[in-house]
Amino acid sequence: MKILVACGSGLGSSFMMEMNVVKVLKELGVENFEVDHCDLSSAATIKADIYIGTRDIASNLTSLGDTISLNSMIDLNELREKLEGMLKQKGLL
């Protein structure tokens, strides 16, 4: 399973969210995953099973596939809740 985290510039914000996604996946006991980050314009060129972005850019990701929109990039509880829901929906958890 591949998860792509995107932000406007592909630097600090998406990298921080990537680390949080890895942390949550490990807490949930998910194995065999790949998490990467990029800027919004590059996201269209990268195939992923799940795309994650903050609410200001998430609408630009929905055409690419299953997307999680975060209200806060630092709220681990929100990330855990939404990621767990998406994984259950996809039959991966």
C-alpha positions in Angstrom: 0.0 0.0 0.0 1.3 3.4 -0.9 0.3 6.6 0.8 1.2 10.0 -0.6 1.2 13.1 1.5 1.1 16.4 -0.3 1.4 20.1 0.6 1.8 23.3 -1.3 5.6 23.2 -1.6 6.4 19.6 -0.7 8.9 20.5 2.0 8.2 20.9 5.8 4.5 20.4 6.1 4.2 17.2 4.0 7.3 15.8 5.6 5.9 16.3 9.1 2.6 14.7 8.1 4.5 11.8 6.5 6.2 11.1 9.8 2.9 11.3 11.6 1.3 8.9 9.1 4.1 6.4 9.6 3.7 6.7 13.4 -0.1 6.1 13.2 0.3 3.1 10.8 2.7 1.5 13.2 0.4 2.1 16.1 -2.4 0.5 14.1 -0.2 -2.6 13.4 -0.3 -2.0 9.6 2.6 -3.6 7.7 3.8 -3.4 4.1 3.3 0.2 3.5 5.2 3.0 1.8 4.7 6.6 2.7 6.1 9.5 0.7 5.6 13.3 0.4 5.6 15.8 -2.4 4.3 19.1 -3.5 0.8 19.5 -4.9 1.8 19.8 -8.5 3.9 16.6 -8.4 1.1 14.6 -6.8 -0.7 14.1 -10.1 2.3 12.2 -11.4 2.6 9.8 -8.5 0.3 6.7 -8.2 -0.9 6.0 -4.6 -3.6 4.1 -2.9 -4.4 7.0 -0.5 -3.6 10.7 -0.9 -3.5 12.9 2.2 -3.5 16.7 2.3 -4.7 19.6 4.5 -8.2 20.9 3.7 -6.9 23.8 1.7 -5.4 21.5 -1.0 -7.3 18.2 -0.5 -9.9 19.1 -3.1 -7.1 19.1 -5.7 -6.2 15.5 -4.7 -9.6 13.9 -4.9 -9.5 13.4 -8.7 -6.4 11.3 -8.1 -8.0 8.7 -5.9 -9.0 8.1 -2.3 -8.2 11.2 -0.3 -8.0 12.1 3.3 -8.6 15.8 4.1 -7.1 17.0 7.4 -8.3 20.1 9.2 -5.0 20.1 11.2 -1.7 18.7 10.0 -0.5 18.3 13.6 -3.6 16.6 15.1 -2.6 13.0 15.5 -6.1 12.0 16.8 -7.8 13.4 13.6 -5.2 11.6 11.4 -5.6 8.3 13.3 -9.4 8.5 13.1 -9.5 9.3 9.4 -6.7 7.0 8.3 -8.2 4.1 10.3 -11.6 4.7 8.7 -10.1 4.8 5.2 -8.1 1.6 5.8 -11.2 -0.2 7.1 -13.2 1.0 4.1 -10.5 -0.4 1.8 -10.4 -3.7 3.7 -6.8 -3.2 4.8 -7.5 -3.1 8.6 
